[in-house]
Amino acid sequence: MTKQLVLIEPYAGLLGGHHQRTLVALAQARPGTLVIALNGIAPDAVATLRGVTARLVTRPVGLVSVIVLTASRRVARVSTLVRRVLHSRHWPDRLRRLPHQITLIARCLVEASALRTARRLQTDADTVVILTASEALHGTAALLGGQPHLRFVHEAVTAESPFVRFIGRLTRRSEQRVIALYPTQTVGDQFAEDFPDLPAMVRAFAVDDGLRLTDTERESGRTAFGIPATDPTVCLVGGWWPYKDLDVIDAAWARLREPLHLLVTGDPLDESVLARWRSLPFLRLHVVPGPVAECVLRLVYGAADAALVARRPGVGKESGLVMDAARLGIPLIVSDHDPTLTGRLQGQPWVLTFPAGDASGLAHALHSVIRQPPEPPGPEVPGLLGMPTAADQADFLTRTFTALTAEES
């Protein structure tokens, strides 16, 4: 497939997460890709994109696009102001959700501005994709943006208010101009009830860029954090969000009976919890305040014998951390929170699973790593988890967009 990609990433300016990594990998797979990042882009991603002759656009093109982006930023400021006011005192839950609803409108407007920009710059053969799309107002974005497109919807962060739902109903016909791509079937099922007419497919978001950790990176990681080569080490990566089971992790450290190094990076973190961990007798804590650049993140992973992922039961969205372990070649300690994921990982020698919510089970897995770390996963593992290569993902996006535009015609 030779058609070019138009990749829209509203979160390209944020460090951490998986926005830049997938963006860069797809651009590398298709030299000449048009990247639209109206909210800015991380400097290290800019350097890489220049190396693959990607076209980078960080400002809206066209009067309508400028007006819509300006409106988006003003709405976003209103959301921030309302959030501060509501968090200053106790308010009913329905009011505390108001900033999220305003944010949904702001996200829709920035998507529309990017789509308008794409419409001015692309050719008819280009494939237009929003890599991190809003979970609402799909048809509104397509209508205001005047552009059919594919949109990766990663999770349902908040439910729509009656007002946002009303706007969505007004533009529901335009939902036929998009295809939503959900990273897991669980996420797709969550959206099916609220958006029964929205064309959708299930497709992993993470891609295998083939850049496994090298021996040099592993040695450099140990050196950077002052960890002896033979000392057992686990890493805990990513911000401490509500769907992560930090209570179980916290309780498991207290059950350790042998020394273990723990590398923590991410944003946000809880400093009071970190202070408690520092006082534990068998835990050697190393903290890298986040968010961090990709090169630093690779040092963290490189220093670890295993990555730890603990989520609350029933969380079914794609785990970028599990995908990281698979593509980088890092053994994994993971809760059985998602039956589909657990089924794929069952019997894999590089994985240690424990019952979600079970601190004793996690402590047992940690002691297993301390005594004998698992062997790293092989290069075939990403495919077993349903993670495509960047080239395969680019081809899939092109085929899907071609089908969408043919149907629209």
N, C-alpha and C positions, 0 to 999 in steps of 0.2 A: 504494500500500500504506500503511495507516494503523496497523498493529500497531507496538507499541513495542519497542525493543531493550533487552536487558539485557546490558551489556558488562562482562565480567570481565577485568581486566588485573592480574595479579600483579606486573608490573614497572612499574607506573605511577609509582612513586616514584623511578625511576632516570632521571637526565638522559641525554641522548644517545640514540642508536638511533632507532627509529621507533614506539615504543610509544605515547607520548602523542599524536603527530601523527595517527595513524590513529584513535585513540580519540576525540580531539576532533573530527576531521572527521566521523566517523559520528554523534556526538552532535549536531553542528550540522545534519546532514541529517535527523535525527529528534528535534525538540524533545521534551523529556519523557523522554528516555532514562534508564534506571537504570544508573549506573556503580558497580561494586563493585571497590574497590581496598583490599584488606585489609592490604597491605604499605605503604600510604601512597601519596601522589600528589604530583607536582611542583606547587609553588605557582602557576606560570603557567598550568598546565592547569586548576587549580581556578577561577581567575578566569574563564577562557574558558567553562568548563562552567556557571558561574553565569549567564553572559550568555545562554546558550541554554536556560535553565530545566531543565537536566539534574538528576536526583536523584543525589547523590553519597553513597555509603555506604563508610566506611572502618573500620567495626567490625562484627564478626559479630553476627547477629541470631538468637537462639534458643540454648538451652542446648547442644544437640548441636554447633552451629556453633562456639560458644565453646570447647568441649572439643577439637574437632578442630583448630582453629587453634592452641590452646595446645600440643597434641601436635606440630603441624608446626614450631613455633618451637623446641621442645626438640630435635627431631630435627635441625633445621638447625644448632643450636649443637653438637650432637655431630659433625656433618659438618665444621664449622669446626675443632673440636678435633682430630679425627682427621687432617685435612689438615695441620695444623701439626706434629703428631707425625711423620707420614710424610715431610714435606718437610725435617725436621731432619737426616735421614741417608739413606743409600741403601737402598731397599727394592725387592723384586721388583715388576715392573710390575703384577701381579695385585693386590697390596696397595695400590699407589699409586692404583688405580682405585676403591678402596673409598669414599672421600669422595663421588665422583660418584654411586655407587649409593645412599648414604644421602640425598644431595640429591634423587634421583628420588622417594624416599618422602616427603620433606618437601614437595616440589612437589605431589605427588598430594594430600597432606592439606590444603594451603592451597587447592587447587582445590575439594576436597570441601567445605571450610568455606564458600567463596564460593558454591558451588552450593546449599548448604543455606540460606544467607542469601537467595539469589535465590528459592528456593522459598517462603520466608516472605513476600517482598515483591512478587513478580510477580503478574500475572494469567495466566489460562490462555492468553491470546492472545499473550503476550510471547515474543520470540525471544531465546533465551539463547545467548551466544557467549563462549568463552574466547579472547581475542585472541592471547595468547602462552602456549600450552599445553605441558605436558611431552611429551617424546617417548616416554614409557612409561606403563604403568598406566592406559590410557585407560578400560577397563572398570571398574577399581577406583575411579577418580574418579567415574564415573557412579553406581556402586553406593553408595558412601559418601555422595555428594552427593544421591542420590535424585532426580536431575534429568536428563532428556535434554538434550543440548546439542550445539552445533557447536564444534569446537576447531581453531584454526589451529596446525599443527605446522610450525615453520619449518625445522628441521634436526635431524639426528641428532648430538647432541653426544657421546654415549657409548653404548657397547653395554651391554645388560642383563647383569647377573650371573645365575648360576643361581637365586639366591634371589629376585631381583626378577622373573625370568621365571616362577618358580613362583607368586608372588602373582598375576601377570597371568593365568596359566592358571586359577587358581581363580575369577577374575571375568570370564572371557572371554565368557560369555553376555551380560554387561552391555555389551559393546562394541557390541551392536546398538542401544543407546540413544544412540549418538553418531555423528556424521559427522566424520571428520578432513578438514581442508582443507589441502592442501599447496600452497605458493606456486609450485612448478615441477614438471614431470613427473619430473625427475631426483630430487628429494626423494621424490616419491611412489613411484618405483621402489625407492628405498633401503628404504622401510618395507614394501613389499608382501610381501617374503619373511618378515619377522618377524611381520607382522600380516595374514595372508592373509584373515581373516574380518572385518577392520575396514572398515566402509563408509567410502569416501573419495572425494574429488573434488579436482581441481586448480583453484586459484583464486588469483590474485595477491592479496597482502596489502596492498601499498601502494595508496593511493587518491589520485586527483587532486583536491586541494581548490581548484584554480583560483587559488591565490595565487602567481602568478608574481612574480619579482623586479621591482621598479619601478626607474625611472631614479634616483630619489632614494636607494634602497637601494644601488644600484651606486656612486653618488657617495659616499655615507656610508661604504661599506666601504673605498674607497680612502683616504678621509680618516682613518678610524679607525686604519688600519695605516700611514699615512704613505707610501703608494705613489703616485707620479705617475700621472696619468690615462692616459698613453700607454705606460707600462712594461708589458711582458708579465708576466702573473701566472698561476700554476697553484695550485690548492688540493688538499691531501691530507687527507681528512676521515675520521675514525673511528679506533678503537683498532687497534693493530698486533697482529692475531691471526695464528695460524699459517697460515691459509688465504690470507692476503695475502702477496704476493711482495715483501717489503721488500728482499730481496737484489738483485733486478733493478732496483728503484727506486734503491737505493744506488749500484749500478754505473752507472746511466744519468746521475746527476748529474755523475760524474767525466768523462763524455764531452761535457759542454756546452762549446760554444765561443763562446757569446754570453750576455749577462746575462739572468737570469730570476729573478723573485720567486717564492718558494714559501711559501704559507700552510699551516701544519700545525695541526690541532686533533684532539683525541680522547683516549681513555684506554683502555688504557695506551700510553705512548710510551717509547722507549728513549733516555734522556738521553745516553748515550755516542755513539749514532748521530747525534743532533741536534748534538752538539759537533763531530763530524767534518764534518757538512754545513756548519756555520758557517764552517769553514776553507776551503771550496772557493772558487776565485776568481770563478766566474761565477754563483754561487747567492746570492741575497739571502733569508735565512731569517727568517720571522715565525712565532712559535709562540704559540698560544692554548691553555694547558693545559685539558684537558677533564676531565670532561664539561661541556658548555656548554648554556645555555638556547637555545630556538629562535630568539629574536631575535638572539643573538650568532652563531648558525650561519648565519643569513641574511646577516649582514654579511660573514662569511667567503666564502660563495658569491658575494655581490654584488661583492666585490673581484676575483674571479677571471675570467680569460678562458676558463678551462677547468678542469674537475674531472678528477682522475686516479684511475683504478681499475685496480689490477693484482692479479690473483689467480693462484694456482697452477693448472696445467692440471687439468681435471676437476672443479673446484668448480662445482656446478650449483645452489646455492641462490639464492633471489632476492637481487639486489643492490639494497639500499635506496639506495645512492649513485647507481647508474645511474638509478633511479626519481626520485631527487631532481633530478638534472640535467634529466631530461625535464620534470618538473612545474614546476620553477623557471625553466627557460629558459636553461640553462648548457651550452655546448659540452662535449664529453666526449672524453677520451683513455682508451681501455679495451683491456685484453688480450683475446685471443680464447680465453680459458680455457673458455668454455661455447659449444659449437657452436650450440645453440638461440638463445641471446642474440645471438651473432655473426650468425646468419642474419637476425634481426629488424633488426639495426643496419646490415646491409650496404647500401651505397649512400646512407646518410643523410648529408647534407652537414654536419651538426653534429657528426659523430663521426669521430674518428681512431682506428683500431685498429692494434695491433701484436701480433706473435706472443708468446704467453705464454712467459715465461722468456727473452726476447730483449732484453737491455739496449741493444743497438745499435738495434734497432727502436723501442724507447721513446725513445731519444735523438733519433732522426730525427723522431718525432712531436712531441717537445718543440720542436725547432728549427722545425717547421712552424708551431706556435702562436706562437713568438717572431716569426717573419717576417710571418705573416698569420693571426690567430685565425679560426677558423670562425665562420660566422653562427650565432646562437642558434637552438635548435629552436623551432618554432611551437607554438601551443596544441593542435594536432591530434596531436602526437607521443605524449603519454601513452597515447592510445587505440591507437596503432600498436604499442605495447609491451605491450598487454593490461592496462593499468592502468585500472580503472573509475573513474568519478566516485564521490564519497561516496554520492550518492543512489542510483546504480545498485548499489553494493555493499550498501547497506542493503536494497534490494529483493531482491537475490539471497539474502542471508542469511535474510530473512523467508520467501521461497519454499522454500528448502532446509529450514529448520526446520519449516515447515508439512508438508512431505512426510515428514520424519522422524517427527513426532508422529502423523501420520495412519497411517503404516505401523505404528508401535508400537501404536496403538489396534486 
